[in-house]
Amino acid sequence: MNAKPRTSILFVCLGNICRSPLAEGVFRSVVAEKGREDAFLIDSAGTGAWHAGNAPDPRSVAIARDFGVDITGQRARQVVAEDFDRFDLLLGMDRSNVRTLRERAPAGAADRVHLFLDYAGGRMIDIPDPYYGGDDGFASVYQTIREASETLLSRLD
């Protein structure tokens, strides 16, 4: 009997240092809690390259660590053309990310680009960028991503 093919998911934000690394780490954690690691290929990227090669924002690392999620091994990267072939789903953290991804998507790939919260739970709202705010913004983003990740896994399982 053949195993079900892995579902590949790319979480995308602007610089790949705050929201998308959290989404990658949190979704990995949710998947691991359910023993489903082999069912998914999970990554994150940014629409921009400003932070390419950098570790996630220390505030993202701290809030993830507070909830037992380690994202310290991640490094920022920009979305590349091959990502549209490699991933089944490209989930943007906000509508601007989604718009940029759809503009860059080759013919036939734009239908795999979705707003994360809309795809995960039917809420057409953005995950706000906490970069210029305080620690409480990162805590709020973490909670939103955690809830959406659980919903996403339920939808995909």
C-alpha positions in Angstrom: 0.0 0.0 0.0 1.4 3.4 -1.0 1.7 6.1 1.6 -0.2 9.3 1.0 2.1 11.9 -0.7 3.4 14.6 1.5 1.7 18.0 1.4 4.1 20.8 0.9 3.4 24.2 2.5 5.4 27.4 2.2 4.5 30.1 4.8 5.3 33.6 3.4 5.6 37.1 4.9 7.5 40.2 3.9 11.1 39.6 5.3 10.9 36.0 6.6 12.1 36.9 10.1 8.9 37.4 12.2 5.6 35.9 11.1 6.5 33.2 8.5 9.3 31.6 10.7 6.7 31.5 13.5 4.2 29.9 11.2 6.7 27.3 10.0 7.8 26.5 13.5 4.3 26.4 15.0 2.9 24.3 12.2 5.8 21.9 12.6 5.1 21.7 16.3 1.3 21.0 15.7 2.1 18.4 13.1 4.6 16.7 15.5 2.1 16.7 18.3 -0.2 14.6 16.1 2.6 12.4 14.9 2.2 13.5 11.3 5.7 14.8 10.5 6.1 12.4 7.5 2.9 13.9 5.9 4.3 17.4 5.4 7.1 19.3 3.8 7.1 22.7 5.6 9.2 25.8 4.9 9.0 29.6 5.0 10.2 32.5 2.9 9.8 36.2 2.4 8.6 38.2 -0.6 11.7 40.5 0.0 15.4 39.6 0.4 16.4 42.2 3.0 17.0 39.7 5.7 18.2 36.7 3.5 20.5 34.5 5.6 19.5 36.0 8.9 18.0 34.2 11.9 14.5 35.0 12.9 13.8 38.2 14.9 14.9 37.6 18.5 11.3 38.5 19.6 9.9 35.7 17.4 12.6 33.3 18.8 11.6 34.3 22.3 7.9 33.9 22.0 8.3 30.6 20.2 10.7 29.4 22.9 8.1 30.4 25.6 5.7 27.9 24.0 8.3 25.1 23.5 9.0 25.8 19.8 12.6 26.1 18.6 13.0 28.3 15.5 16.6 29.2 16.0 17.9 27.0 13.1 15.8 28.8 10.5 17.3 31.3 8.1 15.5 33.9 6.1 15.2 33.5 2.4 13.3 35.1 -0.4 10.6 33.2 -2.4 12.1 31.9 -5.6 10.5 30.7 -8.9 11.0 27.0 -8.0 8.8 27.4 -4.9 5.8 27.6 -7.1 6.5 24.1 -8.4 7.8 22.7 -5.1 4.9 23.7 -2.9 1.2 22.6 -2.9 0.2 25.6 -0.8 1.8 29.1 -0.5 0.2 30.8 2.4 0.7 34.5 2.8 0.5 36.2 6.2 -1.3 39.2 4.7 -3.1 40.4 1.6 0.0 42.3 0.4 2.1 39.0 0.6 -0.7 37.2 -1.3 -0.8 39.9 -4.0 3.0 39.8 -4.5 3.0 36.0 -4.7 0.2 35.9 -7.3 2.0 38.5 -9.3 5.1 36.4 -9.3 3.4 33.1 -9.8 3.8 31.4 -13.2 0.7 30.5 -15.2 -1.4 27.9 -13.4 0.3 28.3 -10.0 -1.6 31.3 -8.6 -4.4 29.0 -7.4 -2.1 27.6 -4.8 -1.5 31.0 -3.2 -3.9 31.8 -0.3 -4.2 34.1 2.6 -3.2 31.9 5.6 -6.1 32.8 7.9 -8.6 32.5 5.1 -7.3 29.1 3.9 -7.0 27.8 7.4 -10.3 29.0 8.8 -12.3 31.2 6.5 -11.3 34.4 8.1 -10.3 37.0 5.4 -8.0 38.9 7.7 -4.3 39.6 7.8 -1.8 38.4 10.5 -0.4 41.8 11.4 3.4 42.4 11.1 4.7 42.8 14.7 8.1 44.0 13.6 7.7 47.7 14.6 5.7 47.0 17.7 6.3 45.6 21.2 6.5 42.1 22.6 2.8 41.9 23.1 2.4 42.0 19.3 4.5 38.9 19.0 2.5 37.1 21.6 -0.8 38.0 19.8 0.7 36.8 16.4 1.9 33.6 18.0 -1.6 32.8 19.4 -3.3 33.6 16.0 -0.8 31.4 14.2 -1.2 28.6 16.7 -5.0 28.5 16.3 -4.7 28.7 12.5 -2.1 26.0 12.5 -4.4 23.6 14.4 -7.3 24.4 12.0 -5.0 24.0 9.0 -3.9 20.6 10.1 -7.5 19.5 10.7 -8.4 20.7 7.2 -5.5 18.9 5.5 -5.7 15.7 7.5 
